[in-house]
Amino acid sequence: MAAALLPAARGRALEDMMEDADPHYGLIGQMIAQPGQRAALVAILGEGTGAMPGNIAYLIGEDAANPDAIWIVELWDSKDAHAASLQLPEVRAAIAKGRPLIAGFGTRAEFKPVAKAAA
């Protein structure tokens, strides 16, 4: 999954980090940007989600079929850590800044990570 969403060097770094991680909560969701605003939305989300306690991975990928859609994959220590992240000033600022660029949301799923496989 990481290889599909990140440059090779960052994908390897994530894989190394995941070897020691033990996520207990995950989210996958599709976000639809206003026409032509996908790159701007990705930039805002990327800059506002750097240091979130309990976050193991926050990946943003471009949808291959929809030029305005992105997918966000999150891995967390716990559901509570995710909820707490939504109160962080940086995250709240990113949400406020990105909101006008969001046209809507697609599929969203919560999951419990249960197995890791070597890449």
ROTORTI-881743 format. One record per residue (C-alpha): x, y, z negated; residue in one letter; residue number from 0. Coordinates in pm, whole numbers, plus 50000, padded with zeros to 5 digits. Last residue first. Layout:
N
rec X->X; Y->Y; Z->Z; code->a; pos->NUM
...
//
This chain:
119
rec X->50627; Y->49387; Z->49861; code->a; pos->118
rec X->50609; Y->49181; Z->49545; code->a; pos->117
rec X->50259; Y->49126; Z->49417; code->a; pos->116
rec X->50104; Y->49275; Z->49107; code->k; pos->115
rec X->49792; Y->49142; Z->48941; code->a; pos->114
rec X->49495; Y->49257; Z->48733; code->v; pos->113
rec X->49440; Y->49627; Z->48804; code->p; pos->112
rec X->49095; Y->49721; Z->48671; code->k; pos->111
rec X->48890; Y->49907; Z->48929; code->f; pos->110
rec X->48691; Y->50224; Z->48989; code->e; pos->109
rec X->48560; Y->50277; Z->49340; code->a; pos->108
rec X->48472; Y->50580; Z->49548; code->r; pos->107
rec X->48347; Y->50587; Z->49908; code->t; pos->106
rec X->48307; Y->50921; Z->50077; code->g; pos->105
rec X->48317; Y->51270; Z->49934; code->f; pos->104
rec X->48225; Y->51608; Z->50071; code->g; pos->103
rec X->48325; Y->51923; Z->50257; code->a; pos->102
rec X->48617; Y->52005; Z->50028; code->i; pos->101
rec X->48825; Y->52312; Z->50116; code->l; pos->100
rec X->48631; Y->52543; Z->49882; code->p; pos->99
rec X->48702; Y->52302; Z->49590; code->r; pos->98
rec X->49080; Y->52296; Z->49641; code->g; pos->97
rec X->49170; Y->52605; Z->49437; code->k; pos->96
rec X->48932; Y->52518; Z->49152; code->a; pos->95
rec X->49042; Y->52154; Z->49147; code->i; pos->94
rec X->49409; Y->52251; Z->49163; code->a; pos->93
rec X->49360; Y->52498; Z->48874; code->a; pos->92
rec X->49183; Y->52233; Z->48663; code->r; pos->91
rec X->49468; Y->51991; Z->48735; code->v; pos->90
rec X->49734; Y->52242; Z->48633; code->e; pos->89
rec X->49542; Y->52347; Z->48319; code->p; pos->88
rec X->49500; Y->51984; Z->48205; code->l; pos->87
rec X->49137; Y->51897; Z->48124; code->q; pos->86
rec X->49092; Y->51648; Z->48411; code->l; pos->85
rec X->49401; Y->51465; Z->48287; code->s; pos->84
rec X->49217; Y->51372; Z->47966; code->a; pos->83
rec X->48961; Y->51169; Z->48165; code->a; pos->82
rec X->49240; Y->50980; Z->48343; code->h; pos->81
rec X->49417; Y->50907; Z->48014; code->a; pos->80
rec X->49084; Y->50787; Z->47869; code->d; pos->79
rec X->49041; Y->50541; Z->48157; code->k; pos->78
rec X->49374; Y->50390; Z->48059; code->s; pos->77
rec X->49742; Y->50360; Z->48156; code->d; pos->76
rec X->49644; Y->50497; Z->48495; code->w; pos->75
rec X->49670; Y->50410; Z->48863; code->l; pos->74
rec X->49525; Y->50648; Z->49122; code->e; pos->73
rec X->49464; Y->50604; Z->49495; code->v; pos->72
rec X->49337; Y->50907; Z->49688; code->i; pos->71
rec X->49216; Y->50870; Z->50044; code->w; pos->70
rec X->49198; Y->51163; Z->50284; code->i; pos->69
rec X->48947; Y->51269; Z->50545; code->a; pos->68
rec X->48944; Y->51552; Z->50802; code->d; pos->67
rec X->49106; Y->51371; Z->51094; code->p; pos->66
rec X->48880; Y->51066; Z->51040; code->n; pos->65
rec X->49000; Y->50728; Z->51168; code->a; pos->64
rec X->49351; Y->50703; Z->51019; code->a; pos->63
rec X->49252; Y->50856; Z->50684; code->d; pos->62
rec X->49547; Y->51055; Z->50551; code->e; pos->61
rec X->49694; Y->50926; Z->50226; code->g; pos->60
rec X->49726; Y->51072; Z->49878; code->i; pos->59
rec X->49887; Y->50861; Z->49608; code->l; pos->58
rec X->49873; Y->50927; Z->49235; code->y; pos->57
rec X->50065; Y->50661; Z->49044; code->a; pos->56
rec X->50137; Y->50572; Z->48682; code->i; pos->55
rec X->49940; Y->50850; Z->48518; code->n; pos->54
rec X->49932; Y->50830; Z->48138; code->g; pos->53
rec X->50038; Y->51191; Z->48091; code->p; pos->52
rec X->49980; Y->51393; Z->48410; code->m; pos->51
rec X->50283; Y->51575; Z->48545; code->a; pos->50
rec X->50264; Y->51627; Z->48921; code->g; pos->49
rec X->49893; Y->51659; Z->48997; code->t; pos->48
rec X->49847; Y->52021; Z->49097; code->g; pos->47
rec X->50109; Y->52031; Z->49374; code->e; pos->46
rec X->49981; Y->51724; Z->49555; code->g; pos->45
rec X->49615; Y->51822; Z->49534; code->l; pos->44
rec X->49687; Y->52166; Z->49679; code->i; pos->43
rec X->49909; Y->52029; Z->49956; code->a; pos->42
rec X->49656; Y->51758; Z->50048; code->v; pos->41
rec X->49381; Y->52021; Z->50071; code->l; pos->40
rec X->49592; Y->52238; Z->50302; code->a; pos->39
rec X->49673; Y->51940; Z->50523; code->a; pos->38
rec X->49303; Y->51840; Z->50545; code->r; pos->37
rec X->49173; Y->52190; Z->50629; code->q; pos->36
rec X->49095; Y->52151; Z->51001; code->g; pos->35
rec X->48727; Y->52081; Z->50944; code->p; pos->34
rec X->48643; Y->52111; Z->50571; code->q; pos->33
rec X->48807; Y->51826; Z->50387; code->a; pos->32
rec X->48647; Y->51487; Z->50323; code->i; pos->31
rec X->48759; Y->51301; Z->50010; code->m; pos->30
rec X->48777; Y->50923; Z->49990; code->q; pos->29
rec X->48829; Y->50753; Z->49658; code->g; pos->28
rec X->49027; Y->50478; Z->49492; code->i; pos->27
rec X->49048; Y->50471; Z->49114; code->l; pos->26
rec X->49245; Y->50256; Z->48873; code->g; pos->25
rec X->49255; Y->50162; Z->48507; code->y; pos->24
rec X->49475; Y->49930; Z->48298; code->h; pos->23
rec X->49813; Y->50002; Z->48456; code->p; pos->22
rec X->50116; Y->49811; Z->48323; code->d; pos->21
rec X->50421; Y->49974; Z->48473; code->a; pos->20
rec X->50772; Y->49827; Z->48467; code->d; pos->19
rec X->50778; Y->49694; Z->48826; code->e; pos->18
rec X->50558; Y->49988; Z->48927; code->m; pos->17
rec X->50848; Y->50231; Z->48885; code->m; pos->16
rec X->51062; Y->50039; Z->49133; code->d; pos->15
rec X->50772; Y->50023; Z->49381; code->e; pos->14
rec X->50716; Y->50397; Z->49343; code->l; pos->13
rec X->51082; Y->50470; Z->49413; code->a; pos->12
rec X->51071; Y->50240; Z->49717; code->r; pos->11
rec X->50764; Y->50424; Z->49851; code->g; pos->10
rec X->50933; Y->50759; Z->49792; code->r; pos->9
rec X->51230; Y->50651; Z->50002; code->a; pos->8
rec X->51012; Y->50501; Z->50278; code->a; pos->7
rec X->50778; Y->50801; Z->50321; code->p; pos->6
rec X->50445; Y->50743; Z->50145; code->l; pos->5
rec X->50094; Y->50622; Z->50224; code->l; pos->4
rec X->50132; Y->50300; Z->50421; code->a; pos->3
rec X->50448; Y->50195; Z->50239; code->a; pos->2
rec X->50274; Y->50246; Z->49906; code->a; pos->1
rec X->50000; Y->50000; Z->50000; code->m; pos->0
//
